[in-house]
Amino acid sequence: MSTERETKVFDDVVREDAVLEKLGYQQELRRSFGLLGMIGFAFSIVTSWTALGGVLIVGVESGGPPVMIWSWVGISIVTLAVAYSMAEICSAYPVAGGSLLETHTWSSGQYSWVAVLAPPSVARGLSYVTGWFMLTGILAMGATNNFIASNFLLGMANLSYPSYVIERWHTALLSYAVAILAAIANIYGPHLLDKISRGMMIWNIVSFFIVIITILATNDHKQTPSFVFHDFQNFTGFGTGFTAILGLLQSAFGMCCYDAPAHMTEEMRNASREAPKAIIMSVYIGAVTGFIFLISICFCIGDINATASSATGVPLIQIFFDSTNSVAGACVLASLISVIVLVAFARDHGLPFSHIFAKVEKKRQIPVYAILLALGVQMALNSIYFGTVTGFNTVISIATEGFYLSYAMPLLVRILARLSGHAKVLHGPYTLGKYGIVLNVVGFIFLLFASITFNFPTVNPVSEENMNYTSAAIGVIGLISAVTWLTTGRKRFTGPDTGIANINIAEGLEVPVVDGRGSDGVQMEKADL
């Protein structure tokens, strides 16, 4: 039995490597992840409840508990439309990435999918744009994690020593230290990735129950159901409707990065079957734990004004303290989340974008230059906090918008391909059938709407000190991508081999498609997924 299982696993690995080769990629990384390890990896990156806690200040100021809870329910539901759509594509094309210039990398499955699925006339351009969106999201997300970890550490210091006053430059410098620590962990500890992922899944679950049980058991002044589910709170200066839209950012950030398995397919056994499961499972687990966390936290909030303006700078730490009436207890609960954030970021791979940064160091099989590049960019993003009081919110918005736009692009090209007659049949083990187009459209509309709202100012009246500079940052990135496309990208950017449009993963067969027709000249069905 053991020999048969080993043979099956070996066959699956060979088949996955063959698929990569058909798409123009060479297998460079060890396949060390199983399904459990990948779910742990995805969940500990998504880690919705800790992400929601890390940016709780957004929800507290923009609508309060009702917006936090109901927006989470709504965003979790529409996110499933995106997750199922991505899972189907990942099953058919379990390739983790392409090259933004010349060589092969593994950190952006979305732009590889776009290159394969988009109408031929626009495939390369849209793939290139998607790569830049993904680049923006993944680097800004790392910078956001820097901020969250630093905020929690400094918040605990303030709680323990009330005379200590947190300055913005303290946060920025500590963020640099967190980033450097993460880079070191990526360079010298990648062989521990799967084990860490399994351990962090357990840590996540155990920490979740410890936090929830502790605050509910120790808090003796819980809020009323009306406060939690109905009473609107507004500290923004804007009207009710606009403020509610601003509050969506917390939930949107909390439900992000569930595409992680798609970026790790080259390190996953039987990726075409297991990666889609991991994508969907991470959303379900994140949605349930996030909902329970928000309900518990909102019932345990003390004075809403004191929480929003807490000297710790982290409303969640203030809630922990108000619930336990213990500095030590609050710090212990906060440290559980700090560890999760630190470890999650320490495993964050940078996204290479040149022949130098895409180079894999042979001995350790890791992209050292890419990690160092990610370190430099994330430290630059953390430096925004020196110049604006809304620097934290701006980086959150940049990260979330970058990811959401990269998620939207594969869905967009699926829709465009149907309209242009170039829709491709997805032959992976996991398919959505006739429901695919409905989920594609629902998911795309949600992602587009959310991405627009991330650019809105968060405080009224608006000044240069509190302005949301997300649109400016995205604009600069868009300008850079346009210039690089015109100068080098359109000549050197290749992406995956789009000559192989459909690959039957289950059977190991390829179905060449040219201009929407199969190898036998029969027109491919436009509506069939």
C-alpha positions in Angstrom: 0.0 0.0 0.0 2.8 2.4 0.9 4.6 1.7 -2.4 1.4 2.3 -4.4 0.8 5.6 -2.6 4.4 6.7 -3.2 4.1 5.8 -6.9 0.9 7.8 -7.2 2.5 10.8 -5.5 5.5 10.5 -7.8 3.2 10.3 -10.9 1.3 13.4 -9.8 4.5 15.3 -9.3 5.8 14.3 -12.8 2.4 15.3 -14.3 2.5 18.7 -12.6 6.0 19.3 -13.8 5.0 18.4 -17.3 2.2 20.9 -17.2 4.6 23.6 -16.2 6.9 22.7 -19.1 4.0 22.9 -21.5 3.3 26.4 -20.3 7.0 27.4 -20.9 8.3 27.0 -17.3 10.9 25.0 -15.6 10.3 23.4 -12.2 12.9 25.1 -9.9 11.4 24.6 -6.4 11.0 21.5 -4.2 7.4 20.2 -4.0 7.2 20.0 -0.2 3.6 21.1 0.5 0.6 18.8 1.1 -3.0 19.9 1.4 -2.9 20.4 5.2 0.3 22.3 5.0 -1.0 24.5 2.2 -4.3 25.2 4.0 -2.3 26.2 7.0 -0.1 28.4 4.8 -3.1 30.0 3.2 -5.1 30.5 6.4 -2.1 31.8 8.3 -1.6 34.4 5.6 -5.3 35.2 5.3 -5.6 34.9 9.1 -8.8 36.9 8.9 -9.4 37.4 12.6 -5.9 38.8 13.2 -6.1 41.0 10.1 -9.4 42.4 11.3 -7.9 43.0 14.7 -4.8 44.6 13.2 -6.8 47.2 11.3 -9.7 47.5 13.8 -9.1 51.3 14.0 -10.6 51.6 10.5 -13.9 49.9 11.5 -14.1 51.6 14.9 -13.9 55.1 13.3 -16.0 54.3 10.1 -19.4 53.0 11.3 -18.4 51.1 14.4 -19.7 47.5 15.2 -22.7 47.4 12.8 -20.5 48.2 9.8 -17.7 45.9 10.9 -20.1 42.9 11.3 -22.5 43.3 8.4 -19.8 44.3 5.9 -17.8 41.2 6.9 -20.8 39.0 6.2 -21.4 40.6 2.8 -17.8 40.7 1.7 -17.3 37.0 2.8 -20.2 36.0 0.6 -19.1 37.8 -2.5 -15.5 36.8 -1.9 -16.6 33.2 -2.4 -17.5 34.1 -5.9 -14.0 35.2 -6.5 -12.4 32.3 -4.7 -14.4 29.7 -6.6 -13.5 31.4 -9.9 -9.8 31.5 -9.0 -9.9 27.9 -7.8 -11.3 26.7 -11.2 -8.6 28.5 -13.1 -5.9 27.3 -10.7 -7.0 23.7 -11.2 -6.7 24.0 -15.0 -3.4 26.0 -14.9 -1.5 25.2 -11.7 1.4 27.5 -12.7 2.5 29.9 -10.0 3.9 32.6 -12.2 5.7 33.9 -15.3 8.4 36.4 -15.9 7.9 40.2 -16.0 10.9 40.4 -18.2 13.0 37.4 -19.2 13.2 34.7 -16.7 10.9 32.4 -14.8 9.5 33.1 -11.3 6.7 31.8 -9.1 5.0 34.6 -7.3 2.1 35.7 -9.4 -0.3 33.1 -10.7 -2.8 35.7 -11.8 -0.8 37.2 -14.6 0.0 33.8 -16.0 -3.7 33.0 -16.1 -4.4 36.3 -17.8 -1.8 35.6 -20.5 -3.3 32.2 -21.2 -7.0 33.1 -20.9 -7.3 36.6 -22.5 -8.1 37.2 -26.1 -4.8 36.9 -28.0 -4.8 40.6 -29.2 -4.6 41.9 -25.6 -3.2 39.0 -23.7 0.4 40.2 -23.2 -0.6 43.7 -22.3 -3.2 42.7 -19.8 -0.9 40.1 -18.3 1.8 42.7 -17.8 -0.7 45.1 -16.1 -1.8 42.2 -13.8 1.7 41.5 -12.8 2.2 45.1 -11.7 -1.0 45.0 -9.7 0.2 41.9 -8.0 3.6 43.4 -7.4 1.9 46.4 -5.8 -0.3 44.3 -3.5 2.3 41.8 -2.3 4.9 44.5 -1.4 2.4 46.8 0.2 0.9 43.9 2.2 4.3 43.2 3.6 4.7 46.9 4.6 1.2 46.7 6.2 2.3 43.7 8.2 5.3 45.7 9.3 3.0 48.4 10.5 0.7 46.0 12.3 3.5 44.2 14.1 5.1 47.5 15.1 1.8 49.0 16.3 1.1 46.0 18.5 4.6 46.0 20.0 4.6 49.7 20.7 1.0 49.5 22.0 2.0 46.9 24.5 4.9 49.1 25.6 2.6 52.0 26.1 0.1 49.9 28.0 2.9 48.7 30.3 4.5 52.1 30.7 1.8 54.8 30.3 4.4 57.6 30.4 5.8 56.4 27.1 4.4 58.3 24.2 4.3 56.6 20.8 5.7 58.8 18.0 5.2 58.1 14.3 8.9 57.8 13.7 9.0 55.1 16.4 6.5 53.1 14.4 8.4 53.6 11.1 11.8 52.6 12.5 10.4 49.5 14.3 8.7 48.6 11.0 12.2 48.7 9.4 13.4 46.2 12.0 10.5 43.9 11.4 11.1 44.0 7.6 14.8 43.1 8.1 14.0 40.2 10.4 11.5 38.9 7.8 14.1 39.1 5.0 16.7 37.2 7.1 14.0 34.5 7.8 13.2 34.2 4.1 16.9 33.8 3.1 18.1 31.4 5.8 14.9 29.5 6.8 12.9 28.7 3.7 13.4 24.9 4.3 11.2 25.3 7.4 8.3 26.8 5.5 6.0 23.8 5.4 6.6 22.9 9.1 6.1 26.5 10.1 2.8 26.6 8.1 1.5 23.5 9.9 2.6 24.9 13.3 1.1 28.4 12.6 -2.3 26.8 11.7 -2.3 25.2 15.1 -1.1 28.5 16.7 -3.8 30.4 14.9 -6.6 28.1 16.1 -5.3 27.9 19.6 -4.8 31.7 19.8 -8.2 32.3 18.4 -9.9 30.3 21.1 -7.7 31.7 23.9 -8.5 35.3 22.9 -12.2 34.8 22.4 -12.7 32.7 25.6 -10.6 35.1 27.7 -12.3 38.4 26.8 -15.8 36.9 27.0 -15.1 35.3 30.4 -13.4 38.3 31.9 -15.5 41.2 30.5 -18.3 42.1 33.0 -19.6 45.2 31.1 -20.6 43.8 27.7 -22.4 46.0 25.2 -26.1 45.6 24.3 -27.1 43.8 21.0 -28.4 47.2 19.8 -24.9 48.7 20.1 -23.3 45.8 18.3 -25.7 45.3 15.4 -27.5 48.6 15.0 -25.9 51.8 16.6 -23.9 53.6 13.9 -20.6 55.3 15.0 -19.0 58.0 13.0 -15.6 59.6 13.7 -14.8 60.6 10.1 -16.7 63.8 9.6 -18.5 62.5 6.5 -22.1 61.5 6.1 -23.5 58.1 7.1 -23.5 56.5 3.7 -20.0 57.6 2.7 -18.7 56.5 6.2 -20.2 53.0 5.8 -18.4 52.7 2.5 -15.1 53.7 4.1 -15.7 51.0 6.7 -15.6 48.4 4.0 -11.8 48.6 4.0 -11.4 46.7 7.2 -13.4 43.8 6.0 -11.8 43.9 2.5 -8.3 43.8 4.1 -9.4 41.0 6.4 -10.5 38.9 3.4 -7.4 39.1 1.3 -4.5 36.9 0.2 -6.6 33.8 -0.1 -4.9 33.3 -3.5 -1.7 32.3 -1.7 -1.9 28.6 -2.8 -1.9 29.8 -6.4 1.5 31.3 -5.9 2.9 28.1 -4.3 1.8 25.5 -6.8 5.4 24.7 -7.8 6.0 23.7 -4.2 2.8 21.7 -3.8 2.2 18.0 -4.4 -0.8 17.4 -6.8 -1.4 21.1 -7.1 -4.2 20.9 -9.7 -6.4 19.1 -7.1 -5.1 20.4 -3.8 -4.5 24.1 -4.5 -8.1 24.9 -5.4 -9.3 23.2 -2.2 -6.8 25.2 -0.2 -8.0 28.5 -1.8 -11.7 27.8 -1.0 -11.0 26.3 2.5 -9.0 29.4 3.6 -11.9 31.6 2.7 -14.5 29.5 4.6 -12.2 29.2 7.7 -11.4 32.9 7.5 -15.0 33.9 7.2 -16.2 31.9 10.2 -13.3 32.8 12.5 -13.5 36.4 11.5 -17.3 36.6 12.2 -16.9 35.0 15.6 -14.0 37.3 16.4 -15.9 40.5 15.4 -19.0 39.6 17.4 -16.9 38.9 20.5 -14.8 42.0 20.2 -17.8 44.3 19.5 -19.7 43.0 22.6 -16.5 43.6 24.7 -15.8 47.2 23.5 -15.9 49.7 26.4 -16.3 53.4 25.8 -16.2 53.7 22.0 -14.6 57.2 22.1 -11.8 56.0 24.5 -11.3 52.9 22.3 -11.0 55.0 19.1 -8.5 57.4 20.7 -6.5 54.9 22.8 -3.0 56.0 23.7 -1.8 52.6 22.6 -2.7 53.4 19.0 -4.3 49.9 18.8 -8.0 49.7 19.7 -7.8 46.0 20.1 -5.2 46.2 22.8 -7.4 48.7 24.6 -10.3 46.3 24.3 -8.1 43.5 25.8 -7.2 45.7 28.7 -10.8 46.9 29.3 -12.0 43.3 29.3 -9.3 41.7 31.5 -8.4 44.8 33.7 -4.9 43.5 33.5 -1.9 44.9 31.7 -0.2 41.5 31.7 -3.3 39.8 30.4 -3.8 42.3 27.7 -0.2 42.0 26.6 -0.4 38.2 26.5 -3.4 38.3 24.3 -1.8 40.9 22.1 1.4 38.9 21.8 -0.5 35.9 20.5 -1.5 38.1 17.5 1.9 39.7 17.2 3.5 36.3 16.7 1.1 35.4 14.0 1.7 38.7 12.1 5.5 38.5 12.5 5.7 34.9 11.3 3.2 35.4 8.4 5.3 38.3 7.1 8.6 36.4 7.7 7.3 33.9 5.1 6.3 36.6 2.5 8.1 36.1 -0.7 9.0 39.2 -2.7 7.9 39.4 -6.3 10.9 39.6 -8.7 10.7 41.8 -11.8 14.0 41.5 -13.6 16.6 39.0 -14.7 18.6 39.8 -11.6 15.8 39.7 -9.1 14.2 36.6 -10.6 17.4 34.6 -10.2 17.1 31.6 -7.9 20.1 31.0 -5.7 20.9 27.3 -6.5 22.2 26.2 -3.1 19.1 27.2 -1.0 16.8 27.4 -4.1 15.5 30.9 -3.1 15.4 34.3 -4.8 17.8 36.2 -2.6 17.9 39.4 -4.7 14.1 39.4 -4.9 13.8 39.2 -1.1 16.3 42.1 -0.8 14.3 44.1 -3.3 11.1 43.4 -1.4 12.8 44.6 1.7 13.8 47.9 0.2 10.4 48.6 -1.3 8.5 47.8 1.9 10.8 50.0 3.9 10.1 52.8 1.5 6.3 52.3 1.9 6.8 52.3 5.7 8.5 55.7 5.3 5.1 57.2 4.2 4.3 57.4 7.9 6.9 60.1 8.4 4.9 62.5 6.2 1.2 61.8 6.9 -0.9 60.8 9.9 -3.0 58.5 7.5 0.1 56.6 6.3 -1.1 53.4 7.9 -4.5 53.6 6.2 -2.9 54.6 2.9 -0.6 51.5 2.9 -3.5 49.3 3.8 -5.5 50.7 0.9 -2.6 50.3 -1.5 -2.1 46.7 -0.5 -5.8 45.7 -0.7 -6.4 47.5 -4.0 -3.3 45.9 -5.6 -4.5 42.5 -4.6 -8.1 43.1 -5.6 -7.2 44.5 -9.0 -5.0 41.5 -9.7 -7.9 39.2 -8.6 -10.2 41.1 -11.0 -8.1 40.7 -14.1 -8.4 36.9 -14.6 -12.2 37.2 -14.1 -12.3 40.1 -16.5 -10.5 38.2 -19.2 -12.8 35.2 -18.8 -15.7 37.6 -19.4 -14.0 39.3 -22.3 -13.0 36.0 -23.9 -16.7 34.9 -23.9 -17.7 38.2 -25.6 -14.9 38.0 -28.2 -15.3 34.3 -29.0 -12.0 33.2 -27.5 -13.3 31.4 -24.4 -11.3 28.4 -23.4 -12.5 25.2 -21.9 -10.9 24.7 -18.5 -10.0 21.0 -18.2 -8.8 20.9 -14.6 -10.2 18.4 -12.0 -12.1 21.2 -10.4 -14.8 23.0 -12.6 -17.8 25.2 -12.0 -19.8 24.3 -15.0 -22.6 26.6 -16.1 -22.3 28.6 -12.8 -18.8 29.8 -13.7 -19.8 32.9 -15.7 -22.3 34.0 -13.0 -19.6 33.8 -10.3 -17.1 35.5 -12.6 -19.4 38.5 -13.1 -20.4 38.8 -9.5 -16.8 38.6 -8.3 -15.5 41.1 -10.9 -18.2 43.7 -10.0 -17.4 43.4 -6.3 -13.7 43.7 -6.8 -14.0 46.7 -9.1 -16.4 48.6 -6.7 -14.2 47.9 -3.7 -11.0 49.0 -5.5 -12.6 52.3 -6.3 -13.7 53.0 -2.7 -10.1 52.4 -1.4 -9.1 55.7 -2.9 -11.6 57.8 -0.9 -10.3 60.2 1.8 -11.0 58.9 5.3 -11.3 62.1 7.3 -13.2 65.3 6.7 -12.2 68.1 6.2 -9.4 66.8 4.0 -6.0 68.2 4.3 -2.5 67.4 3.1 -1.8 65.8 6.5 -4.8 63.3 6.4 -5.3 62.8 2.6 -5.6 59.3 1.3 -2.6 59.1 -1.2 -3.6 55.7 -2.5 -4.7 57.1 -5.9 -1.4 58.9 -6.2 0.6 55.8 -5.4 -1.4 53.7 -7.8 -1.0 56.4 -10.4 2.8 56.5 -10.0 2.9 52.7 -10.3 0.7 52.8 -13.3 3.0 55.4 -14.9 6.1 53.2 -14.2 4.4 50.1 -15.6 3.4 52.1 -18.8 6.9 53.4 -19.3 8.5 50.0 -18.8 6.0 48.4 -21.1 6.7 51.0 -23.9 10.5 50.8 -23.4 11.2 47.2 -22.6 8.2 45.2 -21.6 6.4 44.8 -25.0 9.7 43.5 -26.5 10.9 41.3 -23.7 7.9 40.3 -21.6 6.8 36.7 -22.5 4.7 35.2 -19.7 3.6 31.6 -20.1 3.5 29.8 -23.5 0.0 30.6 -24.7 0.3 28.3 -27.6 -1.0 25.6 -25.3 -4.4 27.0 -24.3 -5.9 23.9 -22.7 -4.3 21.2 -20.7 -6.2 18.2 -19.3 -4.5 17.8 -16.0 -6.3 14.7 -15.0 -5.2 12.8 -18.1 -2.0 14.6 -18.8 -3.2 15.6 -22.3 -2.8 18.9 -24.1 -5.4 20.5 -26.4 -3.9 23.1 -28.7 -6.2 26.0 -29.5 -5.6 28.6 -32.2 -8.0 31.6 -32.5 -10.6 29.9 -30.4 -10.5 26.5 -32.3 -9.4 23.1 -31.1 -6.8 21.0 -32.9 -9.6 19.5 -35.0 -10.8 22.9 -36.2 -14.0 22.8 -34.1 -15.0 26.0 -32.5 -14.6 25.9 -28.7 -17.9 26.4 -26.7 -18.0 30.0 -25.4 -20.2 29.2 -22.4 -18.6 26.0 -21.3 -16.3 26.1 -18.3 
